[in-house]
Amino acid sequence: MNFADRLAAESRRKHSIAILGVDPQLDTASAPGVPQGYTLARFCCEIVEACAPEIVAIKPQLAFYEARGIEGMRALVEVIKLGKRLGLVTIADAKRGDIGSTSAAYAEAYLGSGEFACDAVTVNAYQGSDATMPFIARVRDGRGVFVLVRTSNPSSGEFQDVQTDGRTMWEVIASRVNGWGGDFIGESGLSPVGAVLGATFPAHARRARELMPHATILVPGYGAQGASAADAVVAARSDGSGIIVNSSRALMYAHHKYPGMKPGEAAREAARKMRVELNAALTPSRAA
């Protein structure tokens, strides 16, 4: 099945555009990344299972698993397996991109059939078509690709806002995303070649939708990074489709704001509120 069609169908079925970033933070001087009494895998899987009724996808950020070595990668495998068992779309937040056989190997790792394989992956297009084509080739197998276009970090404009031929660099990339995905548009009117567009720059979101009318847009920045629900849904199509909105720390560590609740219970409540807020911002008719 076309990845974009599957994602759109799940969004309609669950009445949700929310996704969970399964990002177990590293320990700091003030707080552990994994709550006391939990293993890494148990903590992550409890959050995924608790949030599952409210979300359409999970997006594990690979860095937090890689940083923990073998234990971390084993936990990543458990998270991916659980997500699939629960019927959730799985997105590897890998931001990979290289050339030749290296990029092909990355595509096999995250969009193939191995232990790390997910339904979709995030990709960095800085090295051009050579870096993206091995991933995009996988959309014929029902996979999805989210290309970094305009990211939510404060310094992103250092390169992404640079002008070239009267356009910013991020606009150039957005136009290429539209071209790469044009041959794969599904029955939903959406393409499995999508984009990452940060919610912290809502002024650019409408322009991005003009440049990528058929792209599914993955929106980070909601919640802990400061973007509101209204900011997060600006890039939606006129019918409210075409976006999914990620929250990571605000769900994973919701128990810090709900004293007395277990991590899973707090995450479920936070995910429910997220879904309701996003639907209300998307259109009053979708609030529930």
C-alpha positions as CSV (number, residue, x, y, z in Angstrom):
1,M,0.0,0.0,0.0
2,N,1.2,3.5,-0.7
3,F,2.8,4.8,2.5
4,A,1.0,8.2,2.3
5,D,-2.4,6.5,1.8
6,R,-1.8,4.2,4.8
7,L,-0.8,7.1,7.0
8,A,-3.8,9.2,5.9
9,A,-6.1,6.3,6.5
10,E,-4.8,5.8,10.0
11,S,-5.1,9.5,10.7
12,R,-8.8,9.4,9.7
13,R,-9.4,6.2,11.6
14,K,-7.9,7.4,14.8
15,H,-9.1,11.0,14.3
16,S,-5.5,12.1,15.1
17,I,-2.5,13.7,13.5
18,A,-0.3,13.2,16.6
19,I,2.9,11.1,16.6
20,L,5.2,10.2,19.5
21,G,8.9,10.8,19.4
22,V,10.3,7.9,21.4
23,D,13.4,9.8,22.5
24,P,14.8,8.6,25.9
25,Q,17.0,11.5,27.0
26,L,20.5,10.9,28.4
27,D,21.1,11.3,32.1
28,T,21.8,14.8,33.3
29,A,22.9,16.2,36.7
30,S,19.3,17.0,37.6
31,A,17.4,14.0,36.2
32,P,17.9,10.5,34.9
33,G,16.9,9.7,31.3
34,V,15.2,6.5,32.4
35,P,13.0,6.6,35.5
36,Q,14.2,4.7,38.5
37,G,13.0,1.1,38.5
38,Y,12.8,0.9,34.7
39,T,15.0,-0.6,32.1
40,L,15.5,1.5,28.9
41,A,13.3,-0.9,26.8
42,R,10.6,-1.2,29.4
43,F,10.4,2.6,29.8
44,C,10.2,3.3,26.1
45,C,7.7,0.4,25.4
46,E,5.4,1.5,28.3
47,I,5.2,5.0,26.8
48,V,4.5,3.6,23.3
49,E,1.8,1.2,24.5
50,A,0.1,3.9,26.6
51,C,0.0,6.5,23.8
52,A,-1.0,4.1,21.1
53,P,-4.8,4.9,21.1
54,E,-4.1,8.6,20.6
55,I,-1.3,8.6,18.0
56,V,-0.8,7.4,14.4
57,A,2.9,6.8,14.5
58,I,6.1,6.6,16.5
59,K,9.3,8.3,15.6
60,P,12.3,7.0,17.6
61,Q,15.3,9.3,17.4
62,L,18.2,6.9,16.8
63,A,20.8,9.1,18.5
64,F,19.4,8.3,21.9
65,Y,19.7,4.6,21.3
66,E,23.1,4.7,19.6
67,A,24.5,6.6,22.5
68,R,23.7,3.8,24.8
69,G,25.5,1.1,22.8
70,I,24.3,-2.4,22.4
71,E,21.6,-2.0,25.2
72,G,20.3,1.0,23.3
73,M,20.1,-0.7,20.0
74,R,18.3,-3.7,21.5
75,A,15.8,-1.3,23.0
76,L,15.3,0.3,19.6
77,V,14.5,-3.0,18.1
78,E,11.9,-3.7,20.9
79,V,10.3,-0.3,20.3
80,I,10.0,-0.9,16.6
81,K,8.6,-4.3,17.0
82,L,6.0,-3.1,19.5
83,G,5.0,-0.2,17.3
84,K,4.3,-2.6,14.5
85,R,2.4,-5.0,16.7
86,L,0.2,-2.2,17.8
87,G,-0.5,-1.1,14.2
88,L,1.4,2.1,14.5
89,V,3.4,3.6,11.6
90,T,7.1,3.5,12.4
91,I,9.4,6.3,11.4
92,A,13.2,6.1,11.9
93,D,14.4,9.5,12.8
94,A,17.9,8.9,11.3
95,K,18.5,12.0,9.2
96,R,20.7,9.9,7.0
97,G,22.1,10.9,3.6
98,D,25.3,9.9,1.8
99,I,26.3,8.8,-1.7
100,G,26.5,5.6,-3.6
101,S,26.7,2.3,-1.8
102,T,26.7,4.1,1.6
103,S,23.3,5.6,1.1
104,A,22.0,2.4,-0.3
105,A,23.2,0.6,2.8
106,Y,21.4,3.2,5.0
107,A,18.2,2.6,3.0
108,E,18.5,-1.1,3.5
109,A,19.1,-0.7,7.2
110,Y,16.0,1.5,7.8
111,L,13.7,0.7,5.0
112,G,14.6,-2.9,4.3
113,S,13.5,-6.0,6.2
114,G,16.1,-6.2,9.0
115,E,15.8,-5.5,12.7
116,F,16.0,-1.7,12.4
117,A,13.6,-1.5,9.4
118,C,10.7,1.0,9.7
119,D,7.9,2.2,7.5
120,A,9.6,5.5,6.9
121,V,12.9,7.4,7.5
122,T,14.0,11.0,7.8
123,V,16.7,12.0,5.2
124,N,19.2,14.8,4.8
125,A,19.4,15.9,1.2
126,Y,22.5,18.1,1.5
127,Q,24.5,15.9,-0.8
128,G,21.8,16.0,-3.5
129,S,19.9,13.4,-5.5
130,D,22.7,10.9,-5.0
131,A,21.9,10.9,-1.3
132,T,18.2,10.7,-1.6
133,M,17.5,8.3,-4.5
134,P,18.3,5.1,-2.7
135,F,15.7,6.0,-0.1
136,I,13.1,7.2,-2.6
137,A,13.4,4.0,-4.6
138,R,11.9,2.2,-1.6
139,V,8.6,4.0,-1.8
140,R,7.6,1.5,-4.5
141,D,7.7,-1.0,-1.7
142,G,5.3,0.9,0.5
143,R,7.9,2.9,2.4
144,G,8.0,6.6,3.1
145,V,10.7,9.3,3.1
146,F,10.7,12.6,5.0
147,V,13.3,15.0,3.6
148,L,14.6,17.8,5.9
149,V,13.3,21.1,4.4
150,R,13.0,23.7,7.2
151,T,14.0,22.5,10.6
152,S,13.0,23.9,14.0
153,N,16.4,24.5,15.6
154,P,17.3,28.2,16.2
155,S,20.4,28.3,14.0
156,S,18.8,26.5,11.0
157,G,18.6,29.7,9.1
158,E,22.4,29.9,8.8
159,F,22.2,27.7,5.7
160,Q,18.5,27.1,5.1
161,D,17.7,30.8,4.6
162,V,20.6,31.6,2.3
163,Q,19.4,33.1,-0.9
164,T,20.2,31.4,-4.3
165,D,18.6,32.6,-7.5
166,G,16.0,34.6,-5.7
167,R,15.0,31.7,-3.4
168,T,16.1,30.4,0.0
169,M,17.9,27.1,0.2
170,W,14.9,25.5,2.0
171,E,12.6,26.6,-0.8
172,V,14.9,25.0,-3.4
173,I,14.9,21.7,-1.4
174,A,11.1,21.9,-1.0
175,S,10.7,22.2,-4.8
176,R,12.9,19.2,-5.3
177,V,10.8,17.2,-2.8
178,N,7.8,18.1,-4.8
179,G,9.5,16.8,-8.0
180,W,10.9,13.7,-6.4
181,G,7.4,12.7,-5.1
182,G,5.4,13.6,-8.1
183,D,5.4,10.1,-9.6
184,F,4.2,8.5,-6.4
185,I,1.0,10.4,-5.5
186,G,-1.5,8.0,-4.0
187,E,-5.3,7.9,-3.9
188,S,-5.2,10.3,-0.9
189,G,-3.6,12.9,-3.1
190,L,-0.5,12.7,-1.0
191,S,3.0,11.5,-1.8
192,P,5.2,9.1,0.3
193,V,8.0,11.5,-0.4
194,G,7.4,14.0,2.4
195,A,9.1,16.7,4.3
196,V,10.2,17.8,7.7
197,L,9.0,21.3,8.5
198,G,9.5,22.8,11.9
199,A,6.5,24.2,13.8
200,T,8.7,27.0,15.3
201,F,8.7,28.8,11.9
202,P,4.9,29.0,11.0
203,A,5.5,32.0,8.7
204,H,7.2,29.6,6.3
205,A,4.6,26.9,6.5
206,R,2.1,28.3,4.0
207,R,4.9,28.8,1.4
208,A,6.1,25.3,2.0
209,R,2.6,23.9,1.3
210,E,2.5,26.0,-1.9
211,L,5.8,24.4,-3.0
212,M,4.8,20.9,-1.9
213,P,1.0,20.5,-2.5
214,H,1.1,16.7,-2.3
215,A,3.7,16.2,0.4
216,T,3.0,14.7,3.8
217,I,4.7,17.1,6.2
218,L,6.1,15.9,9.4
219,V,6.1,18.7,11.9
220,P,8.5,18.7,14.9
221,G,8.7,21.5,17.5
222,Y,5.3,21.2,19.2
223,G,5.3,21.1,23.0
224,A,8.7,21.2,24.6
225,Q,10.3,23.2,21.8
226,G,7.7,25.9,22.2
227,A,5.4,25.7,19.2
228,S,1.6,25.9,19.8
229,A,-1.0,23.6,18.3
230,A,-2.0,26.5,16.0
231,D,1.6,26.9,14.8
232,A,1.9,23.1,14.2
233,V,-1.1,22.8,11.8
234,V,-0.4,25.8,9.5
235,A,1.0,23.5,6.8
236,A,-2.1,21.3,6.6
237,R,-4.0,21.1,3.3
238,S,-7.3,22.8,3.0
239,D,-9.1,19.6,4.0
240,G,-7.0,19.2,7.1
241,S,-4.9,16.4,5.7
242,G,-1.2,16.2,4.8
243,I,0.5,16.7,8.2
244,I,1.6,14.7,11.2
245,V,2.8,16.5,14.4
246,N,5.5,15.1,16.7
247,S,6.0,15.5,20.4
248,S,8.8,13.8,22.2
249,R,9.8,15.0,25.6
250,A,6.4,16.4,26.5
251,L,5.0,12.9,26.2
252,M,7.9,10.8,27.3
253,Y,8.4,12.8,30.5
254,A,4.9,13.9,31.2
255,H,5.1,12.2,34.6
256,H,7.2,15.1,35.7
257,K,4.1,17.3,35.4
258,Y,1.6,14.7,36.7
259,P,2.8,13.8,40.2
260,G,1.6,10.4,41.4
261,M,1.1,9.1,37.9
262,K,3.2,6.3,36.4
263,P,5.1,7.3,33.2
264,G,2.7,5.4,31.0
265,E,-0.4,6.9,32.6
266,A,1.0,10.4,32.4
267,A,2.0,10.0,28.8
268,R,-1.4,8.7,27.8
269,E,-3.1,11.8,29.3
270,A,-0.6,14.1,27.6
271,A,-1.1,12.4,24.3
272,R,-4.9,12.6,24.6
273,K,-4.6,16.4,25.3
274,M,-2.2,16.8,22.4
275,R,-4.6,15.0,20.0
276,V,-7.5,17.2,21.1
277,E,-5.6,20.4,20.9
278,L,-4.3,19.6,17.4
279,N,-7.7,18.7,16.2
280,A,-9.2,21.9,17.6
281,A,-6.5,24.0,16.0
282,L,-6.9,22.1,12.7
283,T,-10.6,22.9,12.4
284,P,-13.4,23.3,15.0
285,S,-15.2,20.4,13.3
286,R,-12.4,18.0,14.2
287,A,-12.2,18.8,17.9
288,A,-13.2,15.8,20.0
